[in-house]
Amino acid sequence: MPVLTLATSGGPYAGAVVSWWNRRRTRLAASWLASRTTGATSPVERLQLDDVSPELTVYLGQAAYLQLSLYEAMGRAGSSAPTMSGRLVTGVLATTALDRHRAIVAEIARSGHEPAELMAPHREAIDAFLRRIAGADWFEAILTGYVTAGILNDLFASLAKSLPADVRGRLKTVFDGREEAAVVEELTAVIAREPLVASRLAMWGRRLVGDTLLVARSALASHAREDEERLEPVFTELIAAHTRRMDALGLTA
């Protein structure tokens, strides 16, 4: 079975992934814009995310550690929130990530494995990724929790479609967007009070989507890497969902 990996600046796939992103970014954006304006579909055969079958233990270990790390990152960000409502919303992001982590850990335990053992191989890569996108202040940190978690939750939810039916059923609602409405409400209020924040967050959102899509691609099964043309519609869908999230904030994706 192919193994999920996260690309880092020094990881084994880093050069290939960065090279792929540089080659594909313009074409991906053009194809996405064309589909929004003309409704045209790509002639390339689509690779559905549920065509990619992750190895269960790797999937669970990676997802569990990612959610634990997001919980810790949002917990740290909460102390710098400029308002009490901002602190409360950061807490919503943190506790939602912790709930997801606990659900995945329960699945690991059900499979007869030790959670710490399955998470350990992913620690270095995920820690390095989250350090790169930590943000300079609360505004950037909260957008990181909204954008990055949103993209990766979309990815893990779609990959779950290829897991065994019983596991898929138990994880069905784990990666939903239950926290997003609270984040949108808080950030749109902040942007209305402080219009200068909007342009900075729009720029930060563009940085986040680039870095997160690199991670998303490297998390696909290795056989999918060999067919980059068929991957483009997958990333068009991830970008479209990201755009809807930014639209909800009144920001340009």
C-alpha positions in Angstrom: 0.0 0.0 0.0 1.3 3.5 -0.7 2.3 5.6 2.3 1.1 9.1 3.0 3.9 11.7 3.6 4.1 15.4 4.3 6.6 17.3 2.3 8.9 19.6 4.2 11.8 21.8 3.1 14.2 19.0 3.8 12.1 16.0 3.2 12.6 13.4 0.5 9.8 14.7 -1.7 10.5 18.4 -1.1 12.3 19.1 -4.4 9.7 17.2 -6.5 6.8 18.8 -4.8 8.1 22.4 -5.1 9.0 21.8 -8.7 5.5 20.4 -9.4 3.9 23.4 -7.7 6.0 25.9 -9.8 5.1 24.1 -13.0 1.4 23.6 -12.2 0.3 26.7 -10.3 -0.4 28.9 -13.4 -2.1 26.2 -15.3 -4.2 25.1 -12.3 -5.4 28.7 -11.7 -6.2 29.2 -15.3 -8.2 26.0 -15.5 -10.1 26.9 -12.3 -10.9 30.4 -13.5 -12.1 29.0 -16.8 -14.4 26.6 -15.1 -15.9 29.4 -12.9 -16.5 31.7 -15.9 -17.5 29.3 -18.7 -18.6 26.1 -16.9 -16.3 24.1 -19.1 -14.9 20.8 -17.9 -11.4 19.6 -18.3 -10.8 17.0 -21.0 -8.3 15.2 -18.7 -9.7 12.1 -17.0 -10.5 13.1 -13.5 -8.7 11.5 -10.6 -11.2 11.3 -7.7 -9.8 11.5 -4.2 -11.6 8.3 -3.4 -9.5 6.6 -6.1 -6.5 7.0 -3.8 -6.3 4.4 -1.0 -4.3 5.4 1.9 -2.7 2.9 4.3 -5.0 2.9 7.3 -2.4 3.1 10.1 -0.5 5.9 8.3 -3.7 7.8 7.6 -4.8 7.6 11.2 -1.4 8.5 12.7 -1.0 11.5 10.4 -4.6 12.8 10.9 -4.4 12.3 14.7 -1.1 14.2 15.0 -2.2 17.0 12.7 -5.3 17.6 14.8 -3.4 17.5 18.0 -0.9 20.0 16.6 -3.7 22.3 15.5 -5.3 22.1 18.9 -2.0 23.2 20.5 -1.4 26.0 18.0 -4.9 27.4 18.5 -4.4 27.1 22.3 -1.3 29.2 22.1 -2.9 31.8 19.8 -5.9 32.3 22.1 -3.8 34.2 24.7 -3.0 36.9 22.2 -6.6 37.5 21.0 -7.4 41.2 21.0 -11.0 40.7 22.4 -12.7 38.3 24.6 -14.9 37.1 21.7 -11.8 36.5 19.7 -10.4 34.4 22.5 -13.6 32.4 22.7 -13.6 31.7 18.9 -9.9 30.6 19.1 -11.1 28.3 21.8 -13.7 26.9 19.5 -11.0 26.1 16.9 -8.9 24.5 19.5 -11.6 22.3 21.1 -12.9 21.2 17.7 -9.4 20.1 16.7 -9.1 18.3 20.0 -12.5 16.5 19.5 -11.3 15.4 16.1 -8.0 14.2 17.6 -9.9 12.1 20.2 -12.2 10.5 17.6 -9.2 9.5 15.5 -7.3 8.2 18.6 -10.3 6.1 19.5 -10.2 4.6 16.0 -6.4 3.9 16.4 -7.1 2.1 19.8 -10.0 0.2 18.1 -7.5 -1.0 15.5 -5.2 -2.4 18.3 -2.4 0.1 17.8 -0.7 2.6 20.1 -1.6 6.2 19.2 1.8 7.5 20.1 3.5 5.0 17.9 1.4 5.8 14.8 1.7 9.6 15.3 5.5 9.7 16.0 6.6 9.3 12.3 4.6 12.4 11.4 5.8 14.7 14.2 8.8 16.3 12.5 7.1 17.1 9.2 3.9 18.4 10.7 5.7 20.5 13.3 7.9 22.1 10.6 4.9 22.8 8.4 2.9 24.5 11.3 6.0 26.6 12.3 6.1 28.0 8.8 2.5 29.0 8.9 2.2 30.1 12.5 1.5 33.7 11.7 2.9 36.9 13.1 -0.1 37.7 15.4 -3.6 36.5 16.4 -5.2 37.7 13.1 -2.9 35.6 11.0 -3.0 32.7 13.5 -6.8 32.5 13.4 -6.9 32.6 9.6 -4.4 29.8 9.6 -6.7 27.7 11.8 -9.6 28.5 9.4 -7.8 28.1 6.0 -5.3 25.4 6.7 -7.6 23.2 8.8 -10.3 23.7 6.2 -8.2 22.5 3.3 -6.7 19.5 5.1 -10.0 18.5 6.6 -11.5 18.5 3.1 -8.6 16.3 2.0 -8.8 13.8 4.9 -12.6 13.6 4.6 -12.3 12.7 0.9 -9.4 10.2 1.5 -11.6 8.5 4.1 -14.0 7.4 1.4 -11.4 4.8 0.5 -11.1 3.4 4.0 -12.8 0.2 5.2 -16.6 0.7 5.5 -16.7 0.5 9.3 -13.9 3.0 9.7 -15.4 5.3 7.1 -18.7 5.2 8.9 -17.2 6.1 12.3 -15.1 9.0 10.8 -17.9 10.3 8.6 -18.6 13.5 10.5 -15.1 14.0 12.1 -13.8 16.4 9.4 -16.9 18.5 9.0 -16.7 22.3 9.1 -18.6 22.8 12.4 -16.3 25.6 13.7 -16.3 27.7 10.5 -19.4 29.8 11.1 -18.0 31.1 14.4 -14.7 32.0 12.8 -16.5 33.8 10.0 -18.7 35.8 12.3 -15.7 36.9 14.4 -13.3 37.8 11.6 -15.9 39.7 9.5 -16.7 41.8 12.6 -13.0 42.4 13.1 -12.5 43.4 9.4 -15.5 45.8 9.6 -13.9 47.5 12.6 -10.4 47.5 11.2 -10.5 47.6 7.4 -6.7 47.6 7.1 -6.7 44.1 8.5 -8.5 42.8 5.4 -5.7 43.3 2.8 -3.2 41.8 5.2 -5.4 38.7 5.8 -6.0 38.3 2.0 -2.3 38.2 1.4 -1.8 35.8 4.3 -4.6 33.6 3.0 -2.8 33.3 -0.4 0.4 32.3 1.4 -1.5 29.7 3.4 -3.2 28.1 0.4 0.1 27.7 -1.5 1.9 26.0 1.5 -1.1 23.9 2.4 -1.7 22.6 -1.1 2.0 21.5 -1.2 1.2 19.5 1.9 -2.1 18.2 0.5 -0.5 16.9 -2.6 2.3 15.1 -0.8 -0.4 13.4 1.3 -1.8 11.6 -1.7 -0.9 8.1 -2.4 2.4 7.7 -4.3 0.8 6.3 -7.5 -1.2 9.5 -7.8 2.0 11.5 -8.0 2.8 9.7 -11.2 -0.2 11.1 -13.0 0.0 14.9 -12.4 -2.5 15.8 -15.2 -5.3 13.8 -13.5 -4.5 15.5 -10.1 -5.3 19.0 -11.4 -9.1 18.6 -11.0 -8.6 17.4 -7.4 -6.7 20.5 -6.5 -9.2 22.7 -8.4 -11.9 21.3 -6.0 -9.7 22.1 -3.0 -9.1 25.6 -4.2 -12.7 26.1 -4.9 -13.6 25.2 -1.4 -10.9 27.5 -0.1 -12.3 30.3 -2.3 -15.7 29.9 -0.7 -14.2 30.2 2.7 -12.4 33.4 1.8 -15.5 34.7 0.1 -17.4 34.2 3.4 -14.9 36.6 5.0 -15.3 39.1 2.2 -11.6 38.5 1.2 -10.1 37.7 -2.2 -8.7 34.2 -2.4 
